[in-house]
Amino acid sequence: MDDQIVGCLGIFQENSRKSNHKTGIWGMYVKQNHQGQGIGKLLVLKAIEHAKSIPGIDLINLGVESTNTSAKALYESCGFRSWGNEPKALRVDGKFYDQEHMVLPIEKP
């Protein structure tokens, strides 16, 4: 916005022969003073659109810190569904956080 980066998101494709049908979303971030304006949803929707353009992609995976209810609600509004919880998946300054895993199957025409 106004030539300033206010959010970012990464997407990657698995590279092994057995899992290259999957992509993953990571590093989702929107600056605090720009949150609640739909920027995060736009980033996620653009990532989904990009993943759908990659031949052979069937799934998009992501992980979200399990107490981050606003992020989970955002991902659910884009069609992601939870499939499991990983205890102590993240450690920051000696404190552990659980991570909820979410998936979005890619619909094929």
C-alpha positions as a printed NumPy array, in Angstrom:
array([[  0.   ,   0.   ,   0.   ],
       [  1.413,   3.39 ,  -0.97 ],
       [  4.612,   1.623,  -2.121],
       [  5.016,  -0.054,   1.292],
       [  4.974,  -3.784,   2.002],
       [  2.203,  -4.417,   4.52 ],
       [  2.02 ,  -8.204,   4.323],
       [  3.72 , -11.28 ,   2.986],
       [  3.191, -14.991,   2.518],
       [  5.359, -17.772,   1.15 ],
       [  4.317, -20.791,  -0.876],
       [  6.465, -23.778,  -1.761],
       [  6.064, -27.045,  -3.619],
       [  7.238, -30.29 ,  -2.067],
       [ 10.134, -31.565,  -4.171],
       [ 10.275, -35.305,  -3.619],
       [  8.76 , -37.58 ,  -6.244],
       [  6.286, -38.997,  -3.702],
       [  5.058, -35.661,  -2.362],
       [  5.415, -33.138,  -5.206],
       [  1.607, -33.055,  -5.511],
       [  1.556, -30.831,  -2.398],
       [  2.285, -27.179,  -1.762],
       [  2.661, -25.428,   1.555],
       [  1.943, -21.937,   2.802],
       [  4.361, -20.451,   5.332],
       [  5.385, -17.11 ,   6.795],
       [  1.985, -15.413,   6.649],
       [  2.256, -11.911,   8.116],
       [  0.303,  -8.649,   7.933],
       [  1.558,  -5.538,   9.739],
       [ -0.501,  -4.9  ,  12.838],
       [ -1.836,  -1.508,  11.722],
       [ -3.111,  -3.113,   8.48 ],
       [ -4.789,  -6.139,  10.027],
       [ -8.567,  -6.505,   9.752],
       [ -8.659,  -4.919,   6.284],
       [ -8.831,  -8.11 ,   4.222],
       [ -5.153,  -8.082,   3.24 ],
       [ -4.455, -11.477,   4.819],
       [ -7.372, -13.067,   3.023],
       [ -6.265, -11.543,  -0.269],
       [ -2.764, -12.99 ,   0.236],
       [ -4.141, -16.455,   1.005],
       [ -6.536, -16.379,  -1.954],
       [ -3.717, -15.317,  -4.295],
       [ -1.556, -18.165,  -2.947],
       [ -4.405, -20.629,  -3.591],
       [ -4.82 , -19.242,  -7.106],
       [ -1.086, -19.639,  -7.738],
       [ -1.039, -23.195,  -6.363],
       [ -3.939, -24.129,  -8.642],
       [ -1.891, -22.941, -11.637],
       [  0.912, -25.427, -10.878],
       [  0.394, -28.656, -12.827],
       [ -0.124, -31.721, -10.655],
       [ -0.886, -29.925,  -7.373],
       [ -3.638, -31.643,  -5.352],
       [ -3.227, -30.192,  -1.822],
       [ -2.189, -27.039,  -0.022],
       [ -0.957, -27.508,   3.553],
       [ -0.231, -25.019,   6.295],
       [  0.382, -24.883,  10.017],
       [ -0.931, -22.317,  12.458],
       [ -0.157, -21.803,  16.141],
       [ -3.112, -23.533,  17.763],
       [ -4.283, -20.623,  19.932],
       [ -4.295, -18.157,  17.009],
       [ -8.062, -18.21 ,  16.509],
       [ -8.154, -15.258,  14.092],
       [ -5.642, -16.898,  11.734],
       [ -7.506, -20.223,  11.915],
       [-10.772, -18.435,  11.102],
       [ -9.118, -16.723,   8.129],
       [ -7.808, -20.033,   6.746],
       [-11.159, -21.735,   7.322],
       [-12.911, -18.908,   5.442],
       [-10.637, -19.751,   2.481],
       [-11.637, -23.439,   2.617],
       [ -8.877, -24.964,   4.763],
       [ -9.818, -27.651,   7.288],
       [ -7.903, -28.897,  10.329],
       [ -6.547, -32.423,  10.275],
       [ -4.366, -32.611,  13.363],
       [ -2.493, -30.924,  16.173],
       [  1.243, -31.208,  16.777],
       [  2.172, -30.674,  20.433],
       [  5.269, -28.577,  21.108],
       [  5.796, -27.963,  17.386],
       [  7.317, -24.522,  17.945],
       [  9.733, -23.259,  20.578],
       [ 10.265, -19.541,  21.085],
       [ 12.506, -18.298,  23.888],
       [ 12.187, -21.627,  25.678],
       [  8.373, -21.683,  25.507],
       [  6.577, -24.357,  23.48 ],
       [  3.566, -23.828,  21.239],
       [  1.31 , -26.393,  19.596],
       [  0.685, -26.194,  15.86 ],
       [ -2.578, -27.034,  14.152],
       [ -2.215, -28.533,  10.681],
       [ -4.678, -27.527,   7.978],
       [ -5.258, -28.688,   4.405],
       [ -7.114, -27.5  ,   1.322],
       [ -7.694, -30.09 ,  -1.405],
       [ -7.465, -28.601,  -4.89 ],
       [-10.603, -29.187,  -6.923],
       [ -9.865, -30.427, -10.443],
       [-12.189, -29.452, -13.307]])
